[in-house]
Amino acid sequence: MFTIMIVDDEKAIRENLPGIINFEEYGFKICGAAKNGRDALEKLPQCRPDVIFLDVCMPVMDGLAFLQEIHKMPEEEIPCVVMLSGYSDFEYARSAMRYGVKAYLTKPVDEEETGLILTELKEVLKEKSRNRRRGDVQEQVKALKNVYHSGDGDRAAFLGCWMLHCAVLQQEGSGEEGWCVVRKVMDERISGGEAAFCRNQGSIFSYLIGPETLKDYQQNVTLFARHLLHRLRQRGMECALLFDREIFEKAQGTFRNDYDAHLYQMLTEVFWKREAILQSHTLDLSDSPESRLEKEEEYLAEIKKAIRGRDTDRLRKIYESMVEAAWEKGLSIVFLQELNYRIYYGLSDLLSRENITNVRISPLDIRSGPCFMCAQDWKEALWQQISEVYTCMEKRGMAGGGQGVGEQALAYIRSHFREPISLQSVADQLFVSVSYLSRCLQKSLGGGNFRQYINDLRVEEAKRLLRETDKLIYEIAQETGFTESKYFISKFIDQMGMSPMEYRKMEKEKSNICTQGNICAKQV
């Protein structure tokens, strides 16, 4: 709630104005009163009003002289001023406008007019307050970055604050669109807005938040986190929120090392348990990171041996054992990332030794992609990478093998396109990897893709049903395999340049013309 000081030499105005105007209704309260400008200047340090209702004509120091004095103050400390005067003082009051007076009221004060002014002032003060907070937060974040990059520094300046890390788990749309959504939601809910943003590392966005942010949530981090997650889900984003206050309260090493260690430990919890909300004080952050996976060297050697020997059963068994061991250990993402790189280098070595240059692989990065990779995603992505290399090496020298798989896939798709179908489900039917099937389909389709081929089949079937039946649009959408009418209509328009109803009408008109032509021919 903002504050108002009334400065007027009339005692009736000072005492009765709060009774005439319900200031609290507009978000204000009276913090003090003064009988002239000099009296007001003496009371300003204690009252610190946001708004001053200032009379023009007063003894000792009038309104204009008072304005001249307060404009010697720093700009950000000058209150908003509303001038009060009788009609005879209008010209005098108008001369005061050059001092940035926000409004002018004549006595007796009109309640409705005052209410409008207070409503406008409230918005002005809100924006002023936001700007002030942005400036304060911006300075704090700058200081925090200095502490981080210098390696150490005074953490006491950040006591009462939290580091908030937002990890994007799933998102609708492209990575760039998802990042924009996260930034917008965070900027709306965190005090200081975009000024509170500290850094972004792939799918992780980090913010500095203070008590002001949690004020509307009774300083309850969990309530704040749930509200944020709800807002993010509404925008198609699935995220995990990690809150760390121990980084500012308990020093184990340098600030930078503590910062990274805390973040990695919390991200490890998200990776294995997919926790949506984590707070640092619920974890034992004093534990040193665990060592890498036991028998890691043996697993890696066995994986390479199984690929070289084209032993798919052995490869899958070794891989499952390695993942299970990592899962049981709850291996830190630091060592998981090392494991990803070691597997990548091993696979690259195999491709190089076999002189295979048409396969491009990259090391899996748990957090640098558009979405943070949790355990199940990691398991599937790593196996896909390994099986892609295996399949390539197995099929090497079999020029027609890929085409055969592609034709089998097309035959299966033509028989099942009306059903829910995915590249994964087709790959499962043919007992091949998704990546291998995708390459085979591209070869069989002459560069086309799986999804477009299915849409083409479904649209062709829809055209037949539109021509030959009177079924409703939603019925045709369901029978042709589209998930909903809107999506069906969109795809139909993309391909045909007209809506399904327009197409049906056009075909009926063609049919009527042909029928009439046949009748005329018979009459002749």
N, C-alpha and C positions, 0 to 999 in steps of 0.2 A: 504494500500500500504506500502511495506517495504522500508527501507532507506539504502543508500550506501554512504560511505565516501571513497574518492580516496586519497591515501597517496603515493606520488611520487615526487622525486626531480625535475623531468622534467616538466616544465610548460606546454609544448605541450600536455603531457599525461593528466595532470589535467584539461586542458581546452578543449581538442579535443575529449577525450574519450566519453563524453556524446553525442557528435555529431555523432560519429561513431556507437555507440550502442544505440538502442532505448530501454532504460531501462524500460520506462513506459509500453511498450508492454508486458514485462514479469512481471509486477506488482511491479516495483521498481522506486524510484526517488532518485536523488542525494541530500544529505542533507549537504554536506560539502567537503572540500578538505584541504590537509595539505602537506607541502613540505618535511617533514621528521618525524621520529618517535616522537621526542620531541614535535613538533608542533601538531601532532595528539593527543598526550596524553593530551595536554592543551585544545583541542577542544572537546574531548570525552564527558565531562559532558553536554555540550550544544547540541551537535549533536545527541548523543545516537544512533549511527547507528546500524542497524541489520547486515550489511555486510561491510567489509573493503576490498577494492582492495589495496594490500600492495606491494610496491616495495621492492626488496631485498636489493640492494645497494643504500644507501643514506648517506649524510654527517650528522654530529651531533649525530643522532641515527639511525642505520640501522634497517632493517626489523626484524632481529633476536632479537635484543635487545628490540624492541618494543613488540614483542610477549612475551618475558620474563616478561615484565612489566604488560601487560594486564592480564596475567595468575595469577597475584596476586589478581585480582578482584574476587568477588563471581562468582561461575561458571555460574549461571543463567544470569549474566550481560555481559558475554564475547561474543563479536560479532563473527559471522562466518567470516573467513579470506580466501581470494583468493590471492595467491602470484603472483606477476608480476616480470619477470626477462628476461634478454637476455639468449641466449644459453650458453654463457660462465659462467653464474652464476648458472647453473643447480644443481651442487653438493651442493652448498651453500643453494639453495632454498630447496633442498630435506632434508637437515638437520633440516629445520624448520617444517617439517611435524610432528615431534614428539609433537609439540604444538597443534595438532588438526586442522591444516590447511585443509580446505575442498577441495581445488583444486589448480592447478598450471597452469598459462598461460604464454606463452612466447611472448615477443614483436617481431614484431608488433602483436597486439591482433587480433585474428581471430573472426569475428562477429558470425559465426555459432557455433564455439566451445564455445564462451562466452554465447550464447543463451542457449545452452544445460546445462551449469553450472548454469545459473540463474534459469532455470526451476527446476533443482534438489534442489537448495537452497530454492526456494519458498516453496516447499513441506516440507523441513526440518524445515523452520521457522514457517510454519503453524502448524506443529505438536508440535513444541516448544511452540508456543502461546497457543495451546489447553491445553497442559500440565500445563502451567502457570495458565491459567484460572481455570482448574480443581482444582489446589492447592488452589487458592484464594477462589473459591466457596466452596470447602470442608471445609476450615477454617470458612467461613461465616455460613455454615449450622451447623457446630459443635457449634458455638457461639449461633446460634438460638435455638438449642436443649437445651443448657444450660439455656438460658433465659426461655424457656418453662417449663422445669422440675424444675427449682428453684422457679417458680411461678411469678417472675418479674425480671426486669433487664433493661438495657439501650437499648431502641428501636431506638435511634438516629443512631446507627451504621447501621441500615437497611433502612434508608430513601432513597427513589428512587427505592426500591425493591418492588416486589409483591409476595404474596403467591398465587400459582396457585394450585387449587384443581381440579383434573379430576375425574368425577363420571362416571363409566361405566354403561350405560343404557341397552344396548343390545350387544350381541357378537355372533360370529360364533365360534363353537368349544367349548372346555371345559374351565372352569374358569382359569385354569393355563395357557392355551395357550393364552387366552385373555389378561391376566395380562402381559405376556411376550411381546405381541404386543404393549400394552400401554407403557411399559417401554422403548422399542426399539424406538418407534416414538418420545417420549419425549427426550430420550437421544440424538437423532439426531438433534433436533431443539432447545434445550435449551442450552445456553452457560454454559460450565462446564460439560455437559453430565450427566452421572449417579451421579456425585458428587453433583448435585443440588437436588437430591431426598432426601426428609425429612422423610416421613413416609407413611405407607399404613394401612388403616383401612377397611378391607373388600373390597368393590367396590370403595373406595376413595383413590386416589393417590395424594400426596401433594409434591410440589416443591417450591423452592425459586428461583425466577428469577430476574435478574437485568437489567439495561439499555442495557447492551451488547447484551442480547437476542433479544431485540426489535429494535436493530440498523438497521437491514435490512427491518424493517417495519415502518420506520419513527417514532418510539416510539408509534405506534398506536396498542393498545392492541387488538382491534377488528379485524384488518387485520391479526395479528398473530394468533388469536383464530380461525378465519375462515380457515386459512392455516392448522393449526393443525387438526381441525375437518375433513377437506378434506382428509388429510393423513390417519387419523384413519378410516374413512369410506372406503377408498380404501382397508384397511386391515380387513374389516368386523366388525368394532367396531363402535357402536353408543354411543357417550359420551356427557356429559355436562362439560363445562369449567367455573370455578368460580375464579375470580381474586379479591384479597383483598389487597389493599394498605393502607386502613384506620387502619389496625392492627398495622402499624408502625408509623402512624401519629397522631392518636387520642386515647388517653388512657382513658378508662372508669373505668376499674378495674385492676386486675392483668393481666399480659400478657396471662397467661394460660386461665383464664376465658374469656377474650376478644376474644382470638383465637377460643375457642369452641363456644362461643355465635355467632360470625360472621359466622362461618362455618355452624352451625345449621340453622341460619336464611336464608342463601343462599340456603342450601339444601332443606329447606321448600318451597322456590320458585320453585326449580326444581321439587319437589315432586308434587305440585299441578298444575303448569303451564307447566312443562316439557321444561323449558327454556334451550336453548343450550349454550348460552353465558351470564354470569352475571358478573357485576363489582360492587364492594362494594360501590362505591361512588354514585351509582344510587339507593341505598336502604337507609332507615333510620335505621341505626344500633343502634341508641340510645334507640329505643323502648325496653322495657323489655319484655321477653317472655310472651305469653298469658297464661291464666289459662287453666286447662284441660276442656274437653267437659262438657257443661251443661247437667244435667240429666244423667250423665254417669252411676251412680249407678242404676238408673231406667232401662236404656237400658240393662245393664248386668243382672239384676234380671229377666227382661222379656225374655231375650234370654234363660236363664236357665229354666225358667218356660215353655216356648214353647217347648223346647227339651224334658223335662220330660213328658209333656202332649202329645207328638208326634203330635204337631200341626204345620205342615209344612207351611201352609199359614200364620199363625201368626208369625212364626219364620222369614220368608222372609220379611214380612212387617216391623217388628221391626228392622231387620238388615238394610234394605234400609233406614229407618228413621234415624238410628244412623249414617250411612255413609253420608247421605245428610247433616245432621247437622255438621259433621266434615268438609265436603267439603265447605259449606257456610261460616264457621268460618275461613277456611284456617288454621286449627289447626297445631301448630308447630310439627315437627317430634319428638321432645322430648316427648310431651304428646301423640302423636300417638303411639310411642314405648311403653309407659306406658300402653296405652289401649290394645295393642297387648298382653302384658304380663298378664294383668288382665283377658282378655278373655281366654288365655291359661290356667291360673290357675282355672278359672271357669269350663272350659271343662274337665280338668283333675279331678276336684272334682266330676263331674257327672260320669265320667268313673269309678272312684274309688268306688263311692256309689253303682253303678250297678255291681261292681265286674267284670268289663270288662278289660281283660289284653292283648288282642290280637291287640289292636290299639295303635300305638305309634305316639304321636303328639309332636311338638316342637313349642316354641314361634316364631312368625314371627319376623324377624329382617330386618328392612328396608334397612340398608346399609352394613351388614356384609356378605351377600351372594356374589356370583360372579358378580351380577348386582344390581345396586341401584334400589329399588322398587318405582316406581312412583304411582300416585293415582289409576289409573285403575288396574294396576297389584296388588296393595295392596288390593283393593276391591275384586277382583276375588280370590286371594289367601286366604284371610280371610274367605270369604264365603265357599270356598272349605274345609277349615279346620273345620268350624262349621258344614257344611252339612255332612262331613265324620263322625263326631261323631254322628250326628242325625241319619244318615242311619244305622250306626252300632247298635245303640240302638233300632231303629225301627225293624231291622231284627233279633234281638236277639231271639233265640228260634225257628226261622223258618229255619230249617236245609236245606230244599230244595229250599228255595226262591232264593238264590243266583244262584243255578244251572239253574233255569228257566230263569232268566235274561240273564245269559251267553249264553244259547241256542238261545234265541230270538236275541241276538246281533250277534251270528255267522250266523244265517239265514239271517239277514239283510245285513251283510258284504258280504255273498256269492252272494247276489242279486245286490250289488252296488259297488263291488270292482273295476269295470272299471271306476268309477267316482271319482272325488276328494273326499276323505273321511278321517275323523280324529276321534280320540277317542271322542272328544267333540261333533262332529256331530252325532255320534251313540248314545252317552249319551242323547243328546237332543231329539232324536227320541223315546227313551225308557223312557224319563222323570226320569232319575236317575243322580246322580253326576258322574263326571269323575272318581274319586277315587274308588267309589263303583263299577262302571262298570269294571274298570281295574282289581279289585280283582275277580269279577265274571268270567271274561274272562280267567284269569290265572287258575281258578278252572276248567272251561270247557275245556281248552286247555292242561290241565295236566302240568301246569307250563310255557307254552309258552306265547308269548306276542303278542299284537295286531298288531304291525307293521310287525313282521315276518310272521304272518298268512296271511296278505294281500299280502305281497311279494310272498309268496308261491302260492297263488291263481293266482296272475298275471303272474308269471313265467310259471305255468302249462298251462294257457290260451295261453301264447306266444308260448310255445312248440307246441300246437295244430295248431296255425296259421302258424308256420314255416313249419310244416309237410304238411298241407292241402292247403295252399295258396301260391301264389307268391308275396305277399305283401312286400313292402320295410320295412327295419328295423324301420325307423322312424314312419311309419304307424302302425306297430305292437305295438311300444312303446306307441303311442297315444291311440290305441284301448284297450290296457290292463291297462291303468290308470297311466302309468309312465309319469312323468312331462317332461322328455327329453331323447333323445336317449342315451347320455353318461351314465346317471344314470341307464337306463334299461340294457345296455350292462354290466355295472359293477355288478349289482345285478344278472344278468343271469350267468356271469362267476363265481361269488361267489358260486352260488348254483349248477351249472352244471359242472364247471371245464373247460368250453370251451365257445367260443363266440357264439352268435346266428347264424352267418354264418357257423361256423364250425359244429354246431348242424344240421342245414338244410342240409349241404353237407353229413353229416354222415347218416341222415335219408333217403336221396335220394339214397345213395349207398346201404343201406339196402333194399330199395324198388326195386332197379334194380336187386339185387341178387335174391330176392324172385320171381320177374317177370321171370328172366331167368330160375330159377329152375322150375317154373310152365310150361314154354314152353318145357323144356327138358322132363319133366314128361309126357306131352301130346304126344310128339314125340315117346316116348317109348311105 
